[in-house]
Amino acid sequence: MNVDEALAALKALEVPGRAEGAAAYHKVPRIYLGVTNPAINDLTTSWRQQMTVDERVALADGLWKTDIFEARLAAAKLLTQARIRPDQAVWDVITSWLPDFDSWAIADHVCMAGQKRLIADPSRLDEVEGWTRSDHMWTRRAALVITLPFTRDRNPKAPDIAARERILGWAASYVDDRDWFIQKAVAWWLRDLSKREPERVRDFLVAYGARMKPFARKEAAKYL
């Protein structure tokens, strides 16, 4: 399948009037086709079953380069899978998209694909740490969104505990950043961690909460 065929399949699923609503909601100027998320899920699931990893990477990158909203979502979904071997090409194309992030919806879909690859190879945290020093807000934000799985283990082993503390260090370095999306990402990470390690989140908020925006502090403490 080539990019033109994939776009034709997406366009065939257009819901009349939805594109205008999506454009108004996301507020980022690009083409919106008006295709629902479940429809994109079903379509990309069928594509994944028919294609090799290399074919999926090539199609995903081609769809990404169209800068069409639903095509970028489809690109991410094509690569969202727990077991992919080998997966370096998948990781490489996902990270190559970082400079193009300009929308939370697209960024979050890509980060969901990246989460699978990061869990498959946690040594990639070394690369992700470099994102925390980027001049690009969306890249800095992605460092926390892509590492959310590290909040979820109730009985983490020593390497996972070390990874959590490392990422909490990144979050601490973000608390003085006034950007809403950065503050939201810090709060999101802490909120999810609080379901498993409430005391650790309380400690973080004692140390850094006063420097966070009030909405972020409240969100981080939602389950405490």
Backbone bond lengths (Angstrom), bond angles and torsions (degrees), N, CA, C in turn:
res aa  C-N    CA-C-N  psi(-1)  N-CA   C-N-CA  omega(-1)  CA-C   N-CA-C  phi
1 M - - - 1.461 - - 1.522 110.06 -
2 N 1.332 116.27 134.31 1.460 119.58 177.17 1.528 110.40 -103.56
3 V 1.313 115.43 177.75 1.464 120.09 -175.26 1.528 111.60 -63.34
4 D 1.333 116.93 -41.64 1.464 119.78 -179.05 1.522 111.17 -61.76
5 E 1.328 116.87 -41.25 1.466 120.60 179.03 1.529 110.69 -66.03
6 A 1.320 115.60 -40.33 1.466 119.31 179.27 1.527 111.12 -65.24
7 L 1.329 117.09 -42.06 1.468 120.11 177.94 1.521 111.43 -63.96
8 A 1.320 116.68 -38.53 1.461 119.87 178.29 1.526 110.73 -62.90
9 A 1.338 115.63 -39.09 1.468 119.58 178.16 1.525 111.03 -65.77
10 L 1.334 117.03 -38.60 1.455 120.73 177.20 1.533 111.22 -66.41
11 K 1.323 115.69 -46.02 1.468 119.89 -177.61 1.527 111.55 -63.12
12 A 1.324 116.74 -28.63 1.468 120.35 179.32 1.522 111.89 -67.56
13 L 1.327 116.97 -15.44 1.462 121.87 -178.10 1.529 112.71 -101.03
14 E 1.318 116.15 8.48 1.466 121.26 -177.44 1.528 111.53 -58.98
15 V 1.322 115.19 136.48 1.468 122.04 174.47 1.526 107.48 -101.82
16 P 1.312 119.18 119.08 1.468 120.92 -177.29 1.534 111.90 -54.22
17 G 1.334 115.30 132.15 1.458 121.50 177.85 1.506 114.94 86.08
18 R 1.326 117.46 -15.04 1.463 119.84 -176.52 1.536 112.29 -72.72
19 A 1.310 117.59 -33.78 1.470 120.85 -177.17 1.524 110.92 -60.99
20 E 1.321 116.49 -42.32 1.462 120.04 -179.03 1.532 110.88 -64.62
21 G 1.321 116.08 -40.53 1.460 119.48 177.78 1.516 112.41 -65.37
22 A 1.329 116.83 -39.63 1.465 120.52 179.31 1.521 110.75 -65.45
23 A 1.314 116.78 -41.76 1.467 120.24 179.26 1.520 111.07 -62.02
24 A 1.334 115.99 -41.69 1.466 120.15 179.91 1.525 110.90 -68.08
25 Y 1.316 117.17 -35.93 1.464 121.36 -177.24 1.527 111.81 -73.58
26 H 1.330 117.27 -46.80 1.464 120.33 -174.23 1.531 112.86 -82.08
27 K 1.316 116.71 -25.24 1.478 122.09 171.56 1.530 113.26 60.26
28 V 1.321 117.14 25.12 1.465 120.88 174.65 1.524 106.71 -116.48
29 P 1.338 117.99 122.21 1.462 119.36 -175.88 1.525 112.73 -68.55
30 R 1.318 116.34 110.77 1.465 124.25 173.40 1.526 106.85 -164.29
31 I 1.299 116.99 175.20 1.462 120.97 177.61 1.527 109.47 -77.48
32 Y 1.337 115.90 134.05 1.464 123.36 173.95 1.529 107.06 -119.66
33 L 1.318 116.42 130.75 1.452 120.36 -177.41 1.523 112.83 -89.81
34 G 1.344 116.89 -25.71 1.453 119.63 -177.73 1.514 113.00 85.20
35 V 1.335 116.94 41.82 1.466 122.61 178.91 1.522 108.35 -108.31
36 T 1.321 117.72 136.67 1.462 120.84 -178.14 1.523 111.65 -73.73
37 N 1.315 115.33 155.87 1.457 120.52 178.90 1.535 112.12 -61.67
38 P 1.342 119.72 -45.59 1.473 118.74 177.52 1.526 113.23 -59.05
39 A 1.329 117.28 -36.06 1.464 119.93 178.72 1.527 110.93 -66.22
40 I 1.332 116.52 -39.81 1.467 119.90 176.99 1.526 110.04 -65.89
41 N 1.324 116.60 -39.78 1.469 120.60 176.53 1.522 111.24 -56.78
42 D 1.315 116.56 -50.02 1.465 120.54 -177.84 1.524 111.29 -62.36
43 L 1.320 115.73 -42.02 1.458 120.13 -178.13 1.526 111.16 -65.38
44 T 1.324 116.80 -48.01 1.465 119.55 -177.47 1.524 111.85 -70.25
45 T 1.317 117.27 -29.26 1.473 119.52 174.53 1.518 110.24 -61.85
46 S 1.311 116.38 -43.05 1.468 119.21 178.90 1.523 111.09 -66.93
47 W 1.323 117.24 -38.07 1.466 119.62 177.20 1.524 111.42 -62.97
48 R 1.325 116.23 -44.44 1.474 119.44 -178.91 1.526 111.32 -57.78
49 Q 1.311 116.47 -37.10 1.465 120.79 -177.39 1.524 112.58 -70.61
50 Q 1.328 116.20 -19.80 1.463 120.59 -174.70 1.530 113.29 -101.97
51 M 1.330 117.91 -9.79 1.466 120.43 -168.04 1.519 112.00 -121.34
52 T 1.320 115.47 151.68 1.459 120.76 171.31 1.521 109.37 -75.24
53 V 1.320 115.65 168.18 1.466 119.46 178.40 1.522 110.42 -60.61
54 D 1.310 117.48 -45.23 1.471 120.47 -178.76 1.525 110.89 -62.30
55 E 1.328 116.69 -39.19 1.466 119.97 178.43 1.523 110.78 -65.93
56 R 1.314 116.64 -39.23 1.463 120.52 179.16 1.520 110.89 -65.73
57 V 1.329 116.65 -42.37 1.469 120.22 179.05 1.520 110.06 -61.22
58 A 1.325 116.38 -44.83 1.465 120.11 -178.62 1.524 111.09 -64.20
59 L 1.347 117.05 -44.80 1.457 119.51 179.79 1.519 111.15 -66.80
60 A 1.327 116.89 -41.24 1.469 120.44 -179.99 1.521 110.60 -60.20
61 D 1.319 117.20 -44.39 1.459 119.59 -178.89 1.526 110.54 -67.53
62 G 1.315 116.75 -37.04 1.458 119.30 176.63 1.511 112.49 -64.71
63 L 1.322 116.71 -42.86 1.467 120.28 176.78 1.520 111.24 -63.32
64 W 1.324 116.74 -40.70 1.466 120.50 179.28 1.527 110.66 -58.95
65 K 1.301 116.62 -41.94 1.463 120.89 -174.82 1.527 113.08 -70.03
66 T 1.327 117.95 -12.91 1.469 119.20 175.54 1.520 111.67 -71.54
67 D 1.333 117.90 -22.12 1.470 124.10 -176.04 1.532 112.19 60.47
68 I 1.309 117.61 25.10 1.460 122.28 172.95 1.528 107.66 -89.70
69 F 1.303 117.45 134.55 1.458 121.59 -173.30 1.533 111.85 -53.14
70 E 1.306 117.29 -57.69 1.467 120.10 -176.88 1.522 111.94 -66.76
71 A 1.317 117.58 -29.40 1.459 120.10 177.65 1.524 110.42 -67.46
72 R 1.329 116.30 -37.88 1.466 118.87 177.20 1.530 111.48 -69.34
73 L 1.326 117.09 -37.09 1.461 118.58 174.28 1.529 110.18 -62.74
74 A 1.316 116.75 -43.76 1.458 120.90 179.53 1.524 110.79 -62.64
75 A 1.321 117.27 -38.30 1.469 120.76 178.19 1.523 110.45 -58.48
76 A 1.336 115.70 -45.89 1.468 119.70 179.56 1.526 110.82 -65.09
77 K 1.332 116.58 -44.07 1.463 120.36 -177.47 1.530 111.99 -65.69
78 L 1.306 117.38 -31.16 1.461 120.86 177.03 1.532 111.63 -60.25
79 L 1.324 115.82 -26.73 1.469 120.77 -174.54 1.520 112.62 -109.35
80 T 1.343 117.41 8.18 1.461 121.20 -179.97 1.526 109.29 -93.00
81 Q 1.315 114.77 100.20 1.467 121.20 -177.69 1.517 108.09 -160.33
82 A 1.318 116.77 136.83 1.464 120.07 -175.87 1.523 111.78 -64.91
83 R 1.322 117.52 -50.06 1.461 120.69 -175.43 1.530 110.63 -106.13
84 I 1.298 115.60 111.90 1.463 122.63 173.64 1.528 106.27 -137.38
85 R 1.310 116.17 120.95 1.465 119.52 178.86 1.521 109.17 -136.51
86 P 1.330 117.41 129.45 1.470 127.03 -10.99 1.527 109.79 -73.06
87 D 1.332 116.46 159.88 1.471 118.66 -173.95 1.523 114.27 -124.14
88 Q 1.341 118.32 6.97 1.462 118.82 -176.99 1.528 111.88 -62.99
89 A 1.335 116.83 -38.35 1.469 119.47 179.26 1.522 111.02 -64.14
90 V 1.335 115.88 -34.98 1.465 120.15 177.94 1.526 109.76 -66.07
91 W 1.315 116.75 -48.41 1.465 120.85 178.21 1.521 111.08 -59.15
92 D 1.325 116.72 -43.01 1.465 120.62 -177.30 1.522 111.67 -63.11
93 V 1.341 117.34 -41.55 1.463 117.75 -178.50 1.528 110.43 -73.30
94 I 1.317 117.55 -36.17 1.469 120.26 176.41 1.523 110.41 -59.40
95 T 1.307 117.26 -48.34 1.469 119.84 -177.82 1.529 111.93 -70.66
96 S 1.324 117.20 -24.34 1.467 119.37 177.87 1.523 111.74 -68.84
97 W 1.346 116.60 -19.02 1.466 120.63 -179.03 1.523 113.18 -83.71
98 L 1.309 117.94 -13.44 1.469 121.03 -175.00 1.532 113.86 -50.52
99 P 1.341 119.34 -47.36 1.466 118.68 -177.17 1.520 114.09 -61.91
100 D 1.347 116.70 -17.64 1.462 120.48 -179.17 1.522 113.13 -89.22
101 F 1.319 118.12 -7.43 1.468 120.07 -177.58 1.528 110.01 -60.25
102 D 1.335 115.72 130.76 1.460 120.36 177.08 1.524 110.98 -151.07
103 S 1.329 116.47 9.34 1.461 122.03 -174.48 1.514 108.11 -147.48
104 W 1.326 117.09 132.76 1.467 119.19 -177.97 1.522 111.53 -63.31
105 A 1.335 117.74 -36.13 1.466 119.96 -176.68 1.516 110.88 -65.82
106 I 1.315 117.17 -46.07 1.462 120.55 178.78 1.520 110.02 -67.42
107 A 1.325 117.13 -46.16 1.468 120.68 -178.95 1.519 111.22 -59.33
108 D 1.330 117.39 -41.60 1.467 119.85 -177.85 1.523 111.64 -67.90
109 H 1.326 117.79 -37.27 1.458 119.74 176.81 1.536 111.02 -64.22
110 V 1.314 116.30 -42.31 1.467 119.11 178.23 1.525 110.41 -65.54
111 C 1.313 116.45 -40.57 1.464 119.43 179.70 1.529 111.52 -64.72
112 M 1.329 117.92 -32.39 1.462 119.60 176.24 1.528 110.85 -63.92
113 A 1.328 116.41 -38.89 1.466 119.56 174.73 1.524 109.91 -66.10
114 G 1.317 116.69 -41.83 1.459 120.88 -179.64 1.512 113.22 -66.58
115 Q 1.331 116.99 -32.64 1.473 120.18 177.95 1.522 111.50 -56.48
116 K 1.322 116.93 -41.15 1.467 120.99 -179.58 1.525 111.05 -62.80
117 R 1.309 116.11 -39.60 1.460 120.47 -178.53 1.532 111.53 -74.83
118 L 1.313 116.27 -30.70 1.458 120.42 178.41 1.526 110.57 -72.06
119 I 1.308 117.45 -40.28 1.461 121.05 176.44 1.524 110.25 -66.42
120 A 1.337 116.43 -36.01 1.463 120.40 177.92 1.518 111.88 -65.48
121 D 1.334 116.43 -31.39 1.469 121.11 -179.32 1.532 109.32 -144.56
122 P 1.339 117.30 85.82 1.470 120.65 -177.15 1.521 114.29 -63.07
123 S 1.329 118.21 -14.38 1.469 119.05 177.04 1.533 110.88 -63.02
124 R 1.311 116.95 -16.49 1.462 120.93 177.32 1.524 112.29 -67.99
125 L 1.323 116.96 -11.23 1.466 119.20 173.72 1.528 111.67 -57.56
126 D 1.320 117.13 -29.94 1.468 119.73 177.97 1.520 110.33 -60.04
127 E 1.329 116.25 -40.78 1.463 120.22 177.88 1.521 110.66 -70.35
128 V 1.331 116.74 -42.28 1.469 120.74 -178.22 1.527 110.56 -62.18
129 E 1.323 117.12 -35.01 1.474 118.96 179.59 1.519 111.35 -58.24
130 G 1.321 117.22 -33.54 1.460 119.68 177.33 1.517 112.81 -62.99
131 W 1.345 116.70 -27.25 1.462 119.46 179.37 1.525 111.77 -65.70
132 T 1.320 117.18 -27.40 1.462 120.51 -176.50 1.523 112.07 -66.33
133 R 1.327 116.82 -15.52 1.466 120.79 -179.61 1.524 111.99 -105.67
134 S 1.323 116.72 10.57 1.463 121.02 -178.13 1.526 111.45 -70.90
135 D 1.332 116.11 150.95 1.463 121.16 172.95 1.529 111.44 -78.82
136 H 1.323 116.27 -10.10 1.465 122.46 -176.59 1.524 109.01 -94.46
137 M 1.342 116.43 114.63 1.458 120.38 -174.26 1.523 112.18 -55.50
138 W 1.329 117.03 -42.85 1.458 120.05 -176.49 1.528 112.29 -65.10
139 T 1.330 116.79 -31.11 1.469 120.09 176.34 1.520 109.95 -70.40
140 R 1.337 117.36 -42.72 1.464 119.95 176.59 1.525 110.48 -60.12
141 R 1.322 116.17 -44.87 1.461 120.76 179.45 1.529 110.83 -60.50
142 A 1.323 116.57 -40.32 1.466 120.90 -177.09 1.524 112.00 -60.36
143 A 1.326 117.26 -28.59 1.467 119.78 179.59 1.523 111.31 -60.80
144 L 1.327 117.80 -33.13 1.463 120.37 177.40 1.523 112.06 -86.14
145 V 1.316 118.23 -38.30 1.465 119.89 -177.69 1.525 110.89 -67.77
146 I 1.311 117.25 -39.50 1.462 120.32 -177.15 1.528 112.05 -72.96
147 T 1.318 116.97 -18.36 1.470 120.73 -178.88 1.522 113.09 -99.60
148 L 1.322 118.83 7.40 1.463 121.22 -179.63 1.532 114.00 -54.76
149 P 1.331 120.75 -32.94 1.465 118.77 177.81 1.524 114.31 -57.62
150 F 1.317 117.62 -22.44 1.462 120.02 -179.80 1.533 112.12 -73.73
151 T 1.329 116.82 -6.57 1.474 119.87 175.67 1.526 111.91 -88.00
152 R 1.319 119.03 -9.39 1.464 120.95 -159.95 1.518 115.83 -100.40
153 D 1.302 118.93 -12.34 1.464 120.76 -177.26 1.523 109.72 -82.69
154 R 1.333 116.93 122.64 1.471 120.98 -179.44 1.529 112.39 -76.23
155 N 1.305 116.49 -24.51 1.468 120.92 -179.67 1.521 109.91 -129.51
156 P 1.331 116.10 66.37 1.464 119.11 -174.94 1.531 112.38 -68.62
157 K 1.317 114.42 146.20 1.461 120.40 174.36 1.523 108.85 -84.32
158 A 1.318 115.79 171.36 1.472 120.35 -174.09 1.530 113.35 -52.17
159 P 1.346 119.84 -45.15 1.472 118.20 -179.99 1.526 113.03 -63.47
160 D 1.351 116.29 -34.60 1.466 119.30 179.35 1.527 111.44 -71.90
161 I 1.327 116.36 -36.15 1.465 119.88 175.64 1.525 110.14 -63.28
162 A 1.341 115.72 -43.01 1.462 119.91 178.28 1.527 110.65 -62.27
163 A 1.342 116.76 -39.48 1.461 120.06 178.72 1.524 110.58 -64.69
164 R 1.328 117.29 -42.05 1.465 120.29 177.80 1.522 111.08 -58.25
165 E 1.307 115.76 -47.21 1.467 118.99 -178.36 1.523 111.18 -65.21
166 R 1.309 115.79 -36.35 1.465 119.73 177.60 1.526 110.02 -62.33
167 I 1.325 116.77 -45.89 1.464 120.70 -177.86 1.527 110.81 -70.17
168 L 1.322 117.23 -35.86 1.466 119.28 174.16 1.525 110.97 -61.17
169 G 1.310 116.64 -31.71 1.464 120.04 173.99 1.517 111.68 -64.05
170 W 1.316 116.31 -38.75 1.468 119.02 175.24 1.526 110.05 -64.28
171 A 1.331 116.40 -44.35 1.459 120.23 179.33 1.528 110.71 -58.84
172 A 1.322 116.08 -41.33 1.466 119.91 178.74 1.522 111.34 -61.84
173 S 1.323 115.96 -34.76 1.474 119.39 179.75 1.525 111.84 -72.07
174 Y 1.337 117.70 -14.06 1.453 122.45 -178.57 1.528 114.02 -94.39
175 V 1.323 118.69 -12.10 1.471 119.44 -167.80 1.524 113.24 -63.91
176 D 1.319 117.63 -23.38 1.463 119.71 179.14 1.525 112.45 -90.26
177 D 1.317 116.88 -3.16 1.463 121.04 176.90 1.528 107.89 -76.37
178 R 1.304 117.80 122.48 1.466 122.12 -174.70 1.520 113.84 -84.33
179 D 1.318 118.18 -5.28 1.457 119.72 -179.20 1.530 110.34 -63.33
180 W 1.333 117.15 133.34 1.460 122.25 -176.80 1.525 111.35 -58.74
181 F 1.321 116.87 -43.13 1.459 120.05 -176.70 1.530 112.15 -67.82
182 I 1.323 116.99 -33.63 1.471 119.89 176.91 1.526 109.64 -69.87
183 Q 1.324 116.95 -45.34 1.459 120.28 177.98 1.537 110.56 -60.43
184 K 1.323 116.93 -40.86 1.458 121.62 179.13 1.530 110.74 -63.80
185 A 1.324 117.08 -39.38 1.459 120.61 179.98 1.531 111.57 -66.39
186 V 1.325 116.49 -40.17 1.472 120.13 176.22 1.529 109.33 -61.88
187 A 1.320 115.99 -46.52 1.467 120.45 -179.57 1.523 111.23 -62.23
188 W 1.310 117.31 -40.78 1.461 122.68 179.84 1.527 110.62 -60.68
189 W 1.334 115.86 -46.52 1.460 120.62 -179.10 1.536 110.44 -62.85
190 L 1.317 116.41 -45.59 1.466 120.62 -179.89 1.524 111.54 -66.84
191 R 1.316 117.08 -42.18 1.469 120.93 179.63 1.527 110.58 -59.14
192 D 1.335 116.47 -45.27 1.467 119.37 -179.64 1.528 111.34 -67.50
193 L 1.323 117.17 -39.20 1.454 120.26 178.52 1.526 111.52 -66.08
194 S 1.321 116.99 -31.46 1.471 120.42 -176.87 1.522 112.38 -63.93
195 K 1.319 118.21 -20.66 1.463 121.39 177.96 1.530 111.07 -70.09
196 R 1.329 117.42 -22.78 1.469 122.02 -178.97 1.518 112.71 -113.70
197 E 1.334 116.41 -36.18 1.470 120.92 -177.52 1.527 110.02 -130.76
198 P 1.309 118.42 69.77 1.468 120.31 -176.71 1.529 112.90 -60.85
199 E 1.325 117.19 -37.47 1.464 118.64 -178.06 1.522 111.56 -65.77
200 R 1.326 116.61 -35.91 1.471 119.44 179.39 1.525 109.98 -66.50
201 V 1.311 116.91 -37.37 1.467 120.07 178.41 1.529 110.23 -70.01
202 R 1.319 116.68 -39.61 1.468 118.98 175.94 1.529 110.63 -59.09
203 D 1.324 116.19 -43.02 1.469 120.22 178.96 1.529 110.36 -60.94
204 F 1.323 116.56 -42.41 1.463 120.41 179.65 1.522 110.24 -61.86
205 L 1.330 116.48 -44.54 1.459 119.74 -177.55 1.524 112.18 -68.57
206 V 1.326 117.02 -32.48 1.466 119.62 174.61 1.520 109.86 -63.14
207 A 1.341 115.30 -41.93 1.462 119.95 -176.53 1.525 112.75 -76.37
208 Y 1.330 117.19 -36.29 1.466 119.32 -169.02 1.534 114.34 -127.80
209 G 1.328 117.45 -9.29 1.455 119.84 -173.10 1.515 114.59 -57.15
210 A 1.299 117.72 -36.13 1.463 120.69 -177.83 1.524 111.92 -65.43
211 R 1.328 116.44 -20.71 1.463 120.52 -178.64 1.533 112.09 -93.26
212 M 1.328 116.59 -6.29 1.461 120.98 178.07 1.526 110.20 -88.22
213 K 1.312 116.77 157.20 1.457 119.92 174.16 1.527 109.23 -66.23
214 P 1.317 118.17 146.76 1.469 120.34 -176.81 1.525 114.17 -53.51
215 F 1.349 118.13 -41.73 1.460 119.33 -178.39 1.523 110.81 -64.05
216 A 1.352 116.59 -36.25 1.465 120.67 -179.01 1.524 110.90 -71.23
217 R 1.308 115.70 -40.75 1.470 120.49 177.25 1.535 109.95 -61.15
218 K 1.321 116.27 -43.78 1.470 120.64 179.48 1.527 110.87 -64.30
219 E 1.325 117.19 -43.20 1.461 121.55 179.94 1.520 111.37 -64.34
220 A 1.328 116.90 -41.33 1.458 121.13 -179.94 1.520 111.87 -62.42
221 A 1.321 116.25 -33.26 1.464 121.57 -177.50 1.518 113.39 -93.75
222 K 1.295 118.08 9.46 1.474 122.32 -172.80 1.516 113.17 -53.56
223 Y 1.336 118.73 -39.16 1.468 121.88 -175.86 1.525 113.56 -103.59
224 L 1.313 115.98 8.99 1.473 118.27 -179.90 1.531 110.16 -85.81
